[in-house]
Amino acid sequence: MFLDISTFLGERTIALPPLKEQMKYHRKTIERRITPQYHTIHVGVGEIGVGQGVHNVLRITALGSCVGLILIPSTITSEKGFYPTYLAHVMLPSRKNSQTRLKIKTRGKKRSNTNDSLVNLKKNLKLNQNDLNEKNSPQSPKDDDQLSLDDTLTAQKISNKGKYADIATSIGVNWFKRRGFSSHQIEAYIIGGARMFPNQDGITSSIGALNVLQTIKELTKRNVKVKHIFAGGITRKSIIIFVKEGEIYVRDGDDHFYYRLK
């Protein structure tokens, strides 16, 4: 299977679906909501954070070429009154052969304008039917990987398990399934994947795009719907999630505004 990453190699961040003006909030308005009553969980590179209480806030302050993978129920869990939320700070596409898991079709192809890029990306996100019917899905994390996340729920954060897109996705989906959620009850949000090293050759210059596309592929194999993508460009992204309300906010670079995705 080939996925075209040329859409991600421009300077503008891609938002699918497009962001609306009424989804825009000033930075100070959102950040001032994080009062001392909240327990803020800062998710660093390679880490996984889980929000499972009304006073939890999940946050990533700087996503460069890394990807912030958010998994959240589509509706509130009525018995607990909040949205259990999973946030992984993904650094690389795959634990094995990350350089060769995706094919890059950029040679001899001119960059399209923004409108064409959005159309191309929508087409490229539709994976081949053969890929969806693959009998040999990626190896699931070992049992000790899964149990490690459960054992540290009191701390609500675990290191190193979120480093790779394939492993982080598998752990996240399994975490929800063990709590009674089916794949169709989970929504995914993909943030980040910027082109932070445009002047370097080889995979380094496009690692952000590879992170995004590998994450999409892993979610599709597990029948999890990608609700929103806010990725690409050359600027760092920020994430704030209010677990009680299930609200997801993202900020692009030094922009004075956050956009609400959910």
N, C-alpha and C positions, 0 to 999 in steps of 0.2 A: 504494500500500500504506500502511496506517495501523498504527502501533505505539503502544500506550497506555503513557505514561511515568508515569502516576499512582502506580504501585507504588513508584517510586524516590523519591517526594517526601516520604515520611515521615521519621521520625527514626532508625529502626532499620536497621542494615545487613542486607542480604539475602544469605543463603548458599544456593546451589542446587548440588548437593544439600545438605541440612542438615548442619551440622558435628556430629561425635560427640565425646563427652567424652574418649574415649581418644586423640583427635587433638590434645589440648591439652598444651602444654609451657610451662614457665615461661620468661619472657624471658631471664633470665640463663643458663639451660641452653643455649639456642640460640645466643645471642650469644657465649658463651665458647668455642664450637666454632670460631669464626673466629680461629684462631691465626696467628702470623706466617708460617707456611709457606704460607698461602693468599694468592693474589692476588685482592683484592677489587675488583670493578669497580662503581663507583657510577654509576648511570644517572640523569642529571638530566633536567629537562624538555625534551622534544623530542629526546632522545638515544636511540640504539639501542646495546645492549650484547650481545655474544655470548660465551658460555662454551664453550670448546673444549679444555679440559684438566682433568686430575684435580685440579689445585690452584686452579681458578677458583671464585669465589663472585660471584654477581650480586646487586646490592642496590639497592633504592629505599627511602629512609628516610621520605619523606613524599609520599603521593598524596592530593591534595584532590579537586577535580573532574576531575583528569586520570585516565587509565586506564593501568594496567600490563598490557600484553599479553604473555603468556608463551606461546611455542611450544616444544614439547619432544617428542621421540619417545616413543611409547607404551612401547617397550622399549629396553633398553640396547644400544648398538652394541658387539657382542662384540669386534670387532677393535681397538677403542680403549679400551674399558673405562670409558666415561663417557657421559653424555647431552648431546650438543650442544644448547645452549639459546640461545634468542633472546628478548630482553627489550626492549620498546619503551615509552617513557614518553610516552604520547599526550596531547596537549593539546586538540585540536579534532577534530570528526567528519570534516571533509573539506576539502581544499584549495580546492575551488570550491563556492560556495553552501552553506556549512555551516549557515546558518540555515534553509534550506528543504529539505534532503535528507530530513528525517523530518517527518511530520505529528504534531501533538500533540493528543490527545483528552482534555483535562482540564476543559474548560468544562462547568459544570453537573453535574459528577460528584463525588459525595462520596468521600472517602478510605475505602477499605475497611480492615477490621482485618488483622492480620498474616497470618492463615491465608488469607483471601480474596486478599490481595495475592500470596501465593506461587502460588496456583492461577492467578490472572490472568496472572502473569508467565510461567508455564509455557505457557499458551495462546498468549500473545503472541509467544513465541520461535519458534513454529511458523509459518514464513513461508509465504505463499501459493505454490501450485505454479507459478503464472505467474512469480513472482520467481525461483524456482529454475531455471526454463527460459529465463531472459532470454538472448537472443542477444547483446545489446550489454552486455557486462560493463564495469565501470569501467575507465578507461584505466590500463594498467600504468605503473609508473614508467619514465622514460626509461632507456636503457641506461647512461648515465653515473651515474644514481642507483644502479643495481644494482652497477656496477663499483666505485663508491666504497666500498661496504660491504666488498667482497672485498679491495680494496686496503689497507684499514685493519685487516685481521684481526690483524696483529701487535700493534696497539694495543688491539684487541678492543672498541673503542668508536668511534662516529661521531656527530657532532652534527647536529641539524636535520632529519635524515631521518625521525625518529620523531614529528614534531609532529602529523601528521594520521592518523586511524585508517585511512582507505582506503589511503594510501601505505605506512604502516608495515606493514599486513597483507600487502600485495602483496609488498613487499621481503622480509618474513620467510618467506612461503610459497615464493617463488622461491629464497631462500637454501637452504632445505632440499631443494628439487627438484634444484638443481644439485649437491647432495651425495648424490643417489641415493634420496631419500625421496619417496614418493608422499603425496598429501594424506591418505590414509587411515592413514598411519603417524604422523601428527602429532596431538598433542593441544594444545588451547588452554585457557588459564586467564585469566580477566578479573578484575582487581582494581581497586578504586577507584570513581570516578564519584560521589563524595559531593556533596551539595547544600550547597555552601559559602557561597552567597549567597542564602539563603531570602527575604530582605526586598527583593530587587531585582526589578524587573519584567522581563517578556520572557524572551528566551532565556538571559540570564545566570543566572537562578535555576535553570534546568534543564539547563545545559550538561553537567553530569556524567552525567545520564541519557542525553542525546543521544550522548555519547561511548561509553557502554556499548552502546547499541542499534545504533549505526553499526558498531561493532566486530563485534558478533554478525552483523550483516547481511553484512559483508565476508567473514567466515570461512565463513558458510553458502554464499555464492556460490562459494567455492573448495573446498567439500566438506571442510572441516576441522571436526572435532568439538569442540564446546565442552565440556570435561570438568567445569569448575567455575566458578561465578561467586561472587565475594565483593565486593558492590558496594552503592552507595546509602548511605543514612543521612546524617549530618551530621558524621562524624568522619574524620580522615585515616587512611590505611592505610599499612602498611609491608610490604616483601617481602624475603625472604632466600632465595636458591636455591643449594644445594650441587650443583655440576655433576657431580661424580664419582658421587654417589648418586642424582642426579635428584630430590632432596628440595626441595619448595616449602613455605615457611612464610610465613604472613601474620599481621599484628597489626592490631587495630582501635583507633585512637586511642591513649590512654594505658593500655590494658589491659596487665596484667602477664603476659599469656600470648600465645604464638603458637599458631596452628592449622596443622597440617600438611595440605596439600591433596593432596600426592603423595608 
